[in-house]
Amino acid sequence: FIYDTSFTDNLMKIVIIDSVDDLNLNSANSFLKTLEEPNENTFIFLISHQLSSLLPTVRSRCLKVKFDSHNFSNFSNILSKLIKEIDSDEMKFLFELTTGSPGIAHHIYDDNILDIFDLTLKCLIFDEMNNDNIELTNILSKFDKEKFKNYLFILKTILILLNKIKMNSYDSNRYLSNNFNKIKLISSQISIKNIINRLNFITNNEKDLFTFNLDKKIFMLRFLTS
């Protein structure tokens, strides 16, 4: 599309890639040439939800524009139109988990990932194999790639919230849901070292998991016992 000849030479071409985070290594590398030398009057917009997932060579070729998150009022107005039946506590918790992203919240809700929220918290308390760990990994092993990505997004957010609670650096006015109180309750049972180790594990291994289509069950078992 970008290199096709237009019937009008000065016709503007606009390309939107949403989300560029979904490019694998091969597609990202093949796209570099296009980013380096686009035709005149061609504008390419890359939408990313996690800049760290992009190749440095892709990031270096772009002008970065950061958008502010929605406030709770905007978030709830948008999400209530996408999800007709959602209670106020779920709305608050999805806002807390996604830092105000109604699109991600919609995916999480549609995937019913919050159904295993309590089980996830139980598993985080221990760093050794038990029946809860086995149950959770069996459930997650059946998730498709996108659903598992959404689950890992929640998992990382929970760990970040736990770390903020341990460090007394969270904004108590922002977190309003009953589910957040559950996170706060288990924070005393988890060490900062354990939280950091698990965050590092996801950060260091998540890309390989999806790039090489590794076993999700083994990934989670390693995570839970790290």
C-alpha angles and dihedrals in degrees: 000000000000094000098039113113113252123222085233115046095213096045109134117236121204124190123188120192111193111206111009087179087078094064112110122219095271096047092045091052093047090050093056094082091055091050092049098051114019117170119264115280091019120129124192121195118196115194113204130179094187116030092189089067092063125089111259088234090059093046092049092058095055138078105231120224116182120205123208119243119253118263116239094263094055091041094053093045091054097041094047088059091050095043115038098191114042126133123230096251093053088049092053093046094048088051090052094046097048099035088237103317109141092186094058090041090054092053092048091050094046091049091053089228092148087067088078096041095105092047090050091054091050090053093049092060093066131051097197134076117277140148093272091056091050092049092049095047091048090054094046094047088068094055118107120234098270095044091049090050089054090049092052089050089057092044093054091047092052091051092048090050090049090052092050090050092050090049093044089235103122126108105245090199092060099054110070109148131101090235090059088055088056089056090048091050095056094043091089090058096055127068123226088238091057092048093050093045091054094046089051091049092056093043093050098043108029096086093050090048092062099030093056097028093238125186110284093203094056090045091055094044089054090047095050094048096043 
